[in-house]
Every structure is written in structure tokens, then in C-alpha cells.
């Protein structure tokens, strides 16, 4: 099994270049005002040409987005996928896909096996699932907290859609995470930063090297 990776929360040309040159298959841009990784859709669009030239998929990461944001992203960024990181229902996920003319990645926040079971409701309406660690109750963001969950909860599980493992991954533990979970795709944000929202090209390269060895 070849494991592939998404680098999320990119904001600069240098980090986009590191992700594309390192072999990332997906790049994520964050559209959520409370996030230190938040970026304007027009600014994100200017960062995408190196990725599109190599058929790297563009992901617009959102949290309970309204129709106006979805339409702006569809017009400006033209993402391959909209990532839904809030409390969106399966019906809302379907609406977003139709309105954006894009695929959908639905994030499932995990702290127990029961949380993983809730993914079943989304399998027929989304293109990918993502299992991310449920952040601490006092954390202001739905992800990007560097938290992790028990990766063995996913071991042996089968889903109708390809799925990402996220939450607390970094260059030093992603190999173990893949081995314990069986993840075919992985997603990283804070694990390749030197500070909140400050992606480090060297850490991105190291993470992608580790994914290749996984």
C-alpha cells in the first residue's frame, strides 16, 4: 500500500513548493477566521499554480461554511475538494458538493470507537472521510490542536470511501501511526510548524519523506 499525504494550512509560496516538491497529493488552505492558518480565497488562489501543474489536489478547509463562502470559494479558488470540519450533516455535505461543484471530505472528530461509527452516515454522500482527534473542550478550533487519538481504533476497519488519518501527526510518529491504523492517506498541519500557523518547509519535507517510508 502506498500512503499519500495532505499538507494543510498552507499560506506561503515557500511551503507550497516544499509540499509539492516533496510529493504531497493534496494541499489544504484554511478558510476559518479563528484559525492562525486562515487565508483569503484570492490569496490562496495565487498559491495554487505549482500544485495544479503537477495535478496536486486543492482542498478548501471550512468549518460549517455558509452558502456565500462556498460560492466564493468555487468562483475564486476552484478547489477539487471542500473539507467540512464542523457539525455538517450528511444532507448539508451533499448540498455543499452540489453548490461548489467539488468533491467533499468530511472530518469525523474522534475520541472513542463510537465516533468512528458515525462515519457510516456520510459514506454515500462524500468522496473522502477524515478521522481527526477531538480537540480539548477549551480549544477554540475544531482541529489543528496537535491532539491525537488511539490510532488502533481504526485498525482493520473498512470504509466505502478513502480516508485520511489526522491529529497529532509529525515527521517522527507518522510511520507508527500508519502501521497502527492502516491509514491509506494522512493529513498534517501543526506537526510541520515551528509556531502556530508558521509552516516550516524543512519539516514538511521531513514529514513527506517519512510518509514515503511508511
N, C-alpha and C positions, 0 to 999 in steps of 0.2 A: 504494500500500500504506500503510495506517495502522499505525504502530508503537505498541504498547501497552507498559505498564511495570508491574513489580512492585517495590515498595519493601520491603526485607527487614530483619529485625532490629529491628522497632519495639517500644518499651517504654513510651511515654508518650502521654497524650491529645493533647498539642500536635503531636507528629509524625504521629500517626494523622490528625488533622484536616488537616494540611498535605498529606499523601498523598492523602486522599480529595478534598479541595477542588481539588488540583492535577490530578486526572484519572487517578490510578493505577487500574489494573484489578484488581490483586492486592496484598494486604498479607501480608507474611510475619512470623511470630512464631517465635522460635528456642527449641527445647527440647533443649539440649545443655549440660551443666553447665560444660564448659570454655570456653564462649563468653562474652565480655563482654556479649553481647546476650541471654543466657539469661533466660527469664521463666517464671514459674509458670503452668500452664494456666488456673487460675482468674483470675489477674490478666490474662492475655491475653483471656480471655472478656469481662471487663469493658470492654475497649478496643474491642470489635468493633461495637457498635450503630451508630455513624456510617457504618461501611463497609457493613453489611448493609442499611441504609436506602437505599443507592444501588447495591445489587447488586454491590458490590466483593467479589471472591472472597477468602476467608480461607485462608491456607496455613500449615500446621504444618510447620516445618522440623526435620527429625530426622537423626540420624546412627546408622545401624544400630540402630534402636529395637527394644526387646523388645515382646512382646505386651501386657504390663502398661501400658506407656506409650501404645501405640496405643489400647488400650481406654479409658484415662483421657482422652486427647485427644478420642476420639469422643464420650464421655459429657459432657465438660465444655465443650470448645471447639466441637465440631461443625464441624470445618473442611470446606471444599469440597475441599481437596487436602491430601494428605500429601506433603511433599517429602523424598525419600530422598537423603541426601548422603554415604552411606558406601559400603560394599562389597556392598550388597544385590544378590543375584542376580535374574534375571527371575522365578524361581519365588517368591522372597520378596516381590518387588514385587506380584505377584498376590495373595499371602496378605494383605499389608497392605491392599490395596484392599478385599478382602472383609471383613476384620476391622473396618476403620474405616468401611465404607460410604461411602467418599470416593474421589475421583479421586487419581491418583498422578503426581507429577512426579519423574522420575529424573535426577539430576545425573551428568553424564559429565565427569570431570576430564581436561583436555586439555593436552598439551604437543606432540603431533605428529598428523599425519593419521591414523595408526593408531588413536589413541584415539577419534577421531570415528567410525571404522568400527565400534567396539564398540557403538555405539548401536543398531545393527540388531537386536541380540538382545532389546532392550526394546520395540521399536516396537509389537508386538502386545499388550503387557500393560500399558502405561502410557498416560496421557492426554496428557502433555507430556514433552518432553526438555528438559534444560538443559545447555548447554556452558559449563563454568566453567574458569578457569585452574587447572592443577595447582599447588598451593602449594609453596614451597620445602620440601625434605626435613626441615628442622629446625623447621618451623612446627607449632604444636600443634593447629591447626584444619584441617579439610578445605577450608575456603573462608574468605571474608572477609579475605583477606590483602592485598587491593589488587593482587594479581598479575594479569597479562594474558597472553594467548597471541596467536599470529598470527591475526588475525581473517580474513585472506584464505583460511585453510584451510576456511572454511565457504562461501565464495563459490561459487554455482552448485550447492551440494548440495541435494538434495531428500529430505525425510523424510515418513513416513506420519503423523507427529504434529506438531502445532505445537511450535515450540521457542523457548527463551529463550537469549539471549546474556548471559553473566555474566563477572565477573572484571576488576577494574581500571577499571570504567566510572565516569565522573563527569560533571558538567554540561558540561565543556569538551571531552570526547572522544566522547560518546555518538553525536553526529551522524556522525562519521567511522567509528565502529565499525559503525553500521547500514549505512552506504554500502559499506564494505569486505566485510561479512559477509552482507548481505542479511537480517539478523535481523528476524523479524516481532514478536518480543517481547524486552524487555530487563529485566535484573534488577540492582539496585544495593543495596549495603549500606554498606561502608566509604567509598565515594565520596561519600556525603552525610553524613559525620560530621566533627565537629571534634576528636574523640578516640575511642579505642576504645570502641565501644558508645554513643557520645554523638551521636545523630542531631541534625542542625541543620535546623529547619523551613525556613529560607531556602534551604539547599542542596537540600532535597527539592523545593521549588517551582522552583528553577532547573533541576534535572535534568528535571523533568516538562515544563517549558517547552521545553527543548532536544529532548526526545523528540518533542514535537508538531511541531517544525520539521524533524525528521529525514526 
